Amino acid sequence: MGKRDNVPGPSCTMQLSDVSRKTTGGLEVSLYVSPRSSVSGPDGFDEWRKRLIVRVKSPPLDGRANREVEDVISGMTGMRATVISGATDRRKTVLIEGDADVAMARLGGAL
């Protein structure tokens, strides 16, 4: 079931490991961001784009949505998160700084 509409959808077979990669700086996660949402937080996976969906309340103006994305991911992991690509696009890559295994476990636990 989807979080937003409680309507059963096709079975999602994606996992966090499908949308993330370990790097020397931490964990990079591919996101699809939906700005101006009624709620902020993760909303499952986009299997077609191979990205984690993150909804934010902020509009995509003056970097506000990017800052909220960083805050949402940081809040889920307790680690610093930075948008490293896609600043003007809904498709973004976020770097969660620190130990990649810890970041993966915390983010996975929050989903």
N, C-alpha and C positions, 0 to 999 in steps of 0.2 A: 504494500500500500504506500502511496505517496504521502508525505507529511502534510502537504498543503490541502489536498482534496479528499483524502481517505478513500480514493477509488483504486481498486486493485489494477495494477498495470502489468506489463510484461515483466517477467522475472529478470532482475538485474544480476548479472554475473560478475560485474566489475568489483575490484577490491582496491584499496588504497595503493597497493604496490603497482597497480596498472597505471596510476596517474602521478607517480612520484619516482624520484631518482636520488640516490645517495651521491653527495659530492664531498669534496674536501672541506667545504664551508658549512655543511649541514645537509638538509633535505630540501630538494626542489619539488614543488607540487604544482601541477597544471590545474588551473581553475577556470571555470566559466562563471562570470559574475553577473548577477542580476540586480542592477541598482534600482532605487526607488521602490523597494519591496515594503510590504507591511511589517515584516519581521526580518531580523538579522540572524544569520547563522547558516550552517551547512544544510543542503537540501538534496542529498543523494549524488548520484553520478550521471553524467551525460555520456552514455555509451557511444553515441555517434561521434562526438568530439573527443572522447577519451579524456574527460576532465571532471574534477569534483565541482559540483555546483555550490556556489556561495551566494546567498542573498544578503543585500545590505540596504538599509533605509535611506542612506545618503544618495543624492543625485550625482551624476558623473560630471561635476563642475569643480574646477579649481583643485582637483586632486582629492576632493572629499571622499569619494567612493573608495579610492585607493587606500587612503588612511584608515577608513573603516574596515576594509578587507584585512589590512595589517593588524588592526586591533582585534578583529574576530579570530583570526588564526592565532595570534599571540594569546588571547584569552583561552583558547581551546588547549594550547600546548604549554603555556607558562614560559614560552621561549620567544625571543625576538623574531619577528617576521617582517620581511621587506619585499615589496613588489619589485622584481628585477627585470621583468619584461612585460610588455602589453599595457603600459601606462595609459594609453588612449584607446584601448580595445577592451571588449568584454572578456576576451581570452587572455589570461594573465599567467605568469609564472611567479610564484612566491618562494623565497628562500627562507626556510626556518633555520636560524643559526644555532650551531651547537652540535651535539652528538646526533647523528642521523637516526640511529636505532631508538634513542629515547624519544626523538621527535615523532617517529613513525608510531611508536607505542602510544604516546599521549594523544596524537591526532586520531589514531584508530579507535582509541577508547572513548573519544568524544563524539564519534560519528554515530 
